């Protein structure tokens, strides 16, 4: 084979590899699992004075609070205690180190902690343990496997969708209804890139996340896009809060019996 043909073959192989990568799952480009495993493993080095993973997320950048205690109190007062009762079984998607899980456990009967990161689940387990009806589910980022159908009264996803790509959010929204029972209530929190603080976050990260992005950076998401997702899939909007966390948006919605995917 002459040099010209060798060069052409090399170009074709590179093009084929690029096509395979583009056709692959989004997690091959946005590796949430590795990003958050690494975050958990290195957390103590970066935050030697903190007690738990999540103590560094104080809501200040989002315009919601000035301290982690103030932020936690706001989450509990506005989004947990009004909607979750002692008999409820709650599914939390994206538990991080268990900061919100600890708040949820105070109010519910059973808690399912689900996360793509084994290291974050480990940290949450160390914080909450097994007693008192706490269960742990390792997710793969595509399927919400390991959760029993018609077993969840409230689905809670906070400080997680801010990192998820819109298609990945939509994917989860298509699957959640089959797990829901009773009041079928969901609390979803995502970033709003078009808010003043959301835009500030975008401008601080855009050049570090070209041709893909790190799993712990923020996604590009808007309130209108989430509203379209919810409407398409048949969720009933109970409330939409853009004031408590000015950078973001928090929805309280009721899941349909079945998502309208088509």
N, C-alpha and C positions, 0 to 999 in steps of 0.2 A: 504494500500500500504506500503510495507516494505521500509527501508531506501535505499536499492540498487535501487529499482524501482523509488523511489522519485528522487534519484540522476540522474538516466538515463533520466527521464522525464525533469529534469531541464536542462541537457545538450542538449537535443533535442530542447527545447524551445529557448535556447540561440543560437543554430545553425540556427534555423529557423529565428530568429530575425536578425542574421548576414546576412543570404541570402537575406532577404527583404531589408536590408540596401544597400547591394551590387547591387541589382537590381534596386534600386531607382535612381532618377535623381541625376546628379552630384552636383546640388545645395544643396542637403542634406549634402554633405561633404564639398563643397567649397561654403560657404554662402556669396556670394558677397553682397547681399542686406543688411544683418545685419552688415557686416563689414564696409561698407561705410556709412550707417546710423549712426553707432556709431562714426565713424571718424568725420563726419560733426557735430554731437552733441558736441563732446569733442574738436573740433578744436580750439576754442577760448582759452581754458585752456592751450593748448600746444603751441599756437602761439599768445600770447597776443598783440604783436606789429604788426602783419600782418593786412592788410586791407581786403583781400578776401581769401577764400579758394583757394589754388593753388599758392599763393605767395611763399609758402615754396618749391614748385617744380621748382627749378632754373636751372635744367639741368647739374649741376656741377658733380653729381655722374655718369651721363651718358657720361661725357666728351664733352658735347655740348656747355656749357656756364659757366659763373661764377656768373651771377646774373639773377634774374627772368626777368628783362627787356631785357637783352641780349638774353635769351632763347626765350622769346615771339617774339622779333624782328626776330630771326632766323626762327621761325615757320611761321610767317607772310610772310617774304621775300621769303622763299624757297618753301613753300608748299601751301600757301593760295593765295597770289596775282597773281602768274603765272597761276592759274587754275580756279579761281572763279571770275565771273563777276557780274555786278549789276543786271542782269535779272535772275540769277540762284536761284533756290530753293535748299538749302543745308540741308542735314540730318547729324547731329552730333550724333554719338553713344558713350555714356559715356562722359557726359559733366562736371562731377566733380562739381566744384563750379562756372563754367562759365568763366574760364580764356581764354580758346581757343574760346569759344562761343562769347566772346566780340570781339575777333579778326575777326572771321568769319562774324559777323554782319556788320562790317565796309565795307565788300566787296560784300555781297550777297543781293538779294531782299527779300527772305523769309528764315527763319531759323527754323528748327525743332530740338529741344533739347530733346534727348531721353536718359533715364538713368534708371537703375534698382533701384537706391536709391531715395526714395521720399525726403529725407533730402538734397541730392545734387541738386535735381531739385528745391527745395525750395530756396536754396542758390543762384542758378543760376537765378531764378525768381526775387529774391531780387536785384540782380546785374543788370539784363537786363530789367525787367519789361515785359509788354505785348505789348507796342507800337512798331511800326516799323516792323510788320510781324514776331514776334517771337512766336513760339508755343511749348508746352511742352507735352511730352509723357512719361508715366511711363511704363517701360518694366518689364517683369517677368523673364528675363534671358534665356528663351527658345524660345518664339515666339517674332518676331518684330511686335507686334500688334499695332494698332492705327495709322499706317502710310498708306496713300493712295497709291494704285498701280499706277505706271507710273507718279509719281509726283516729283521725285528727280533728279536734274541734277548732283549734286556732293554729294557723301557720304564721310564723314570725320570722322576718328576714330584715335585719337591721345592721347597718355598717358593712354590708356585704355586696349588695347590688351596685354600690358606688364603684366597685372594681370590675364589674362584669360587663362584657360586651353586650349590646342590645340584643343580638341574636341569641346569646346564651340566656339572657333574662327571659326572652320570649319562650325559649325551649322549656325552661323550668315552669313558666306559667301554664304551658299546655299540659303539664303532667300533674300539677298540684291538685286539681279538682277530684281526681279519683281517690285521693287519700282522705278527703274531707267528709265530715259527718256533722250532725247537729246544727249549730249556728254557722258553720262553714266560714268562719271569719279569718281574714288574712291582713297582716300589717306588712306593707312593703315600703322600704326606704331606699331611694336611689339619688344620685347626684343630678343636678340640673346645670349643664354646661353653660346655658345662656343666662343664668343669674350672674350678678356682679362677682360674687365670690367663686362661683363655678368657673367663670371665665378666667379669673385670676389663677385658679388651679390649673386650668388648661394651658395658659400661657407659660406657666412654670415647668410644664412637662412635655410639651408637644415635640420639641427637638430631641428629646431623649427617647422617643418612642416611635421612630419612623420604621416603615417596613415591618410592622408588628410592634408589640409593646410588652413590657414586663407585667407579670400577673398582679403585682401589688400597686401599679399605677392606676389612675382613675380612667374610667371609660368616658366616651363622649355620649351623653344621654340627655334627653330633655323631657319635660313634663308632658308636652303634647304627644311625643312618641309613646310614652307609657300609657297615656290615655287611649291612644289608638290600639295598643296591645290589649288593654283591658276590655275595650269595647268589642274588638274582633273576637275575643275568646269568650265573651259572655259574662264577665265579672260585673257585679253590681257595686257601684261606688257608694260607700257610706260617707266618707269624708276625704278631703284632700287638704293637706296642711303644708303651706309654703312659708309660713311665718315663724314657726318654732325653730327651724333649722334653715336660715335664710339661703344658704348655698344649695340646699337640697329640697326634696319633696318627700312627704310621707303620706301614703295612701292607706286607708282602712277600707277594705272591699269584702264582698261576699262572693265566694267561689261558686261557679255554676255546677250543676250536676255533671256536666261533661263539657270540655272546652270545644268551642267552634273553630277547629283548626282550618277547615275548608270553607 
